[in-house]
Amino acid sequence: MGEQAEKAFRDCIPLFQALSDPYRQDIILMLSDTDSMTVNELTDKLPLSRPAVSHHLKILREQGILKMEQHGTQRNYSLAFEGALETLKHLIITVEDRCY
């Protein structure tokens, strides 16, 4: 694997780690069925505490998978794959160019 491909792969590791957790996968799937949800709405559907759900949401936001919009005291979370998809596309293109 070339140096550029290795860097692209390493850049994706945090994204892979974020996507590897089953609860975060559940959150993504729930949000794919709706425009947005609050922490409380997600907590009602998951076997996790509110702080645990907030922790998972933070990780997904940090990786560009979710976005948060504040409406008064409520925070609504929705999918925002653009940044994550660009990171993955870069990996695929780099691996194709450098390894095949």
KAVEN-V682207 format. One record per residue. N is the residue number from 0. RES is the residue in three letters. PHI is phi in degrees with one decimal (NA if undefined). Layout:
N;RES;PHI + N;RES;PHI
This chain:
0;MET;NA + 1;GLY;-72.5 + 2;GLU;-61.9 + 3;GLN;-66.7 + 4;ALA;-66.5 + 5;GLU;-63.4 + 6;LYS;-63.1 + 7;ALA;-60.9 + 8;PHE;-63.9 + 9;ARG;-63.5 + 10;ASP;-64.0 + 11;CYS;-87.1 + 12;ILE;-56.3 + 13;PRO;-61.0 + 14;LEU;-66.7 + 15;PHE;-59.7 + 16;GLN;-64.2 + 17;ALA;-63.4 + 18;LEU;-79.3 + 19;SER;-78.9 + 20;ASP;-79.8 + 21;PRO;-60.7 + 22;TYR;-68.9 + 23;ARG;-67.3 + 24;GLN;-62.2 + 25;ASP;-60.8 + 26;ILE;-61.7 + 27;ILE;-61.3 + 28;LEU;-64.3 + 29;MET;-64.1 + 30;LEU;-72.1 + 31;SER;-72.0 + 32;ASP;-93.7 + 33;THR;-147.2 + 34;ASP;-70.1 + 35;SER;-163.4 + 36;MET;-144.8 + 37;THR;-90.5 + 38;VAL;-59.5 + 39;ASN;-63.4 + 40;GLU;-63.7 + 41;LEU;-67.1 + 42;THR;-61.2 + 43;ASP;-62.4 + 44;LYS;-101.6 + 45;LEU;-118.2 + 46;PRO;-85.5 + 47;LEU;-129.3 + 48;SER;-73.9 + 49;ARG;-59.8 + 50;PRO;-60.8 + 51;ALA;-67.4 + 52;VAL;-62.2 + 53;SER;-59.2 + 54;HIS;-62.4 + 55;HIS;-65.1 + 56;LEU;-63.1 + 57;LYS;-61.2 + 58;ILE;-61.8 + 59;LEU;-65.5 + 60;ARG;-66.4 + 61;GLU;-61.3 + 62;GLN;-95.0 + 63;GLY;74.9 + 64;ILE;-93.4 + 65;LEU;-124.7 + 66;LYS;-126.0 + 67;MET;-125.4 + 68;GLU;-122.6 + 69;GLN;-90.1 + 70;HIS;-127.8 + 71;GLY;65.6 + 72;THR;-94.0 + 73;GLN;-96.1 + 74;ARG;-111.9 + 75;ASN;-103.7 + 76;TYR;-108.2 + 77;SER;-145.3 + 78;LEU;-72.5 + 79;ALA;-151.9 + 80;PHE;-73.1 + 81;GLU;-50.8 + 82;GLY;-63.8 + 83;ALA;-66.1 + 84;LEU;-65.4 + 85;GLU;-63.3 + 86;THR;-62.5 + 87;LEU;-67.8 + 88;LYS;-61.1 + 89;HIS;-61.1 + 90;LEU;-61.2 + 91;ILE;-62.0 + 92;ILE;-63.5 + 93;THR;-64.9 + 94;VAL;-64.8 + 95;GLU;-60.6 + 96;ASP;-70.2 + 97;ARG;-95.4 + 98;CYS;-113.0 + 99;TYR;-124.9
